[in-house]
Amino acid sequence: MRRKFSFKKAAMIIVAAVSLCSFMGFAAPVNASSTTSSYRQDELNLNVKSALAIDSKTGQILYAKNADKTLPIASMTKLVTVYLTLQAIKNKQISWTTKVKPTAAIVKVANNSEYSNVPLKKGHSYTIKQLYQATLIESANGAAMCLAQAVSGSQVAFVKKMRAQVKKWGINDAKIHTVCGLPNGNLGSDAYPGVSKNAENTMSAKDMAIIGQRLINDFPAVLKTTSIAKLAFKDQGKTTQMENFNWMLKGLSQYDANLKVDGLKTGTTDAAGACFIGTIKKNGSRIITVVMGARHQDGTDPSRFVQTKKLMNWIFSKYTPVIMNAGTTFNQAKAVSVTDGDQLTTNVGLKSKTTIWDPVDGSKISASLTKKTVNAPVTKGQTVTDYEFKSGKEQLVSLKQPNGMKVAAKALQSNGKVNIFVRIWRWITRAR
């Protein structure tokens, strides 16, 4: 008779096999996403729900705490609104001098003293520049809604545009219901249909870092406005003094001469707590930091800035920015092999000026090439491969490359393709 095979015995064999593989060093691969979500988290104790720090150009991750966790973002939302406004100006859909009249619903929001605002008036006209400044400096909710109206004609249409834009950036977990960051029900008749009144915009610290990175890199002039501490908003003879909610700017209460922050945006609701996406250029390099869910006891609580300072100071003490010009080469990754090239190899170097943040750990930064062989012909300046960098044995990682940050490498000279006779001769000589 054939002996019956016990299911229980089979399960025991599988468990034993898995245990043996683990013992022999064949453990399951580490989840790269979870690694970058908590990158060096144990080295710095921040009193926030989530946080992230990156290089503004490469996206190199310098610190992360629960960076993938989706949380309310409040008025940090306005950075997407501003991005789409600047894009519309670039595409000549509107201009800085385009005038906008707020709707009755916008006027109602703009004159609610419980929200951050400039008091827009029914029947008055405001330029895009005025509304843009009020959105970034005073975090004016009505002004942000006016920008949305100017670009898309309605709040709902603009929200759909925002959703499409963040998806283009690879942000798939975002929930966006309002253009300003207020809870959905606070917009009255402009609330997004079919959504709870309590619904708030939510994203992760990683998502917000991507938005900040795109805004700064695509529209660097935005920093001229986000760095303004105080500015007058003028409306037909009446002046409202605006003061930036980013208290780390010069002239405001949390300014630090060693940390000359020049942006970007705060955000506060009961659900979000105190949030802040900041940026600073120091030692020739720019970083972006995000803190979410900091303490918010009342309107005078500086906790989000205290935590941001702590994070920034830690980065500048734990990393050295190494600035390398375009064309920089690395001894261990100098050239690629060129199949059928006039020359058998082509030297490579950095495609563009790049900053690598070197951890202060006694280890040297090393580079390797992701692709070591390319096909002829090769043109000087052509991107032919990428560098990956390590500090000692530790792989440097970035927002887009959690398994190893990649930086483009270009050919430093051209390399033509040999004719058929040379290719045949090379094949013959190799075959001997």
Order of alpha helices (4+ residues) and beta strands (2+ residues): alpha-alpha-beta-beta-beta-alpha-beta-alpha-beta-alpha-alpha-alpha-beta-alpha-alpha-beta-beta-beta-beta-beta-alpha-beta-beta-beta-beta-beta-beta-beta-beta-beta-alpha
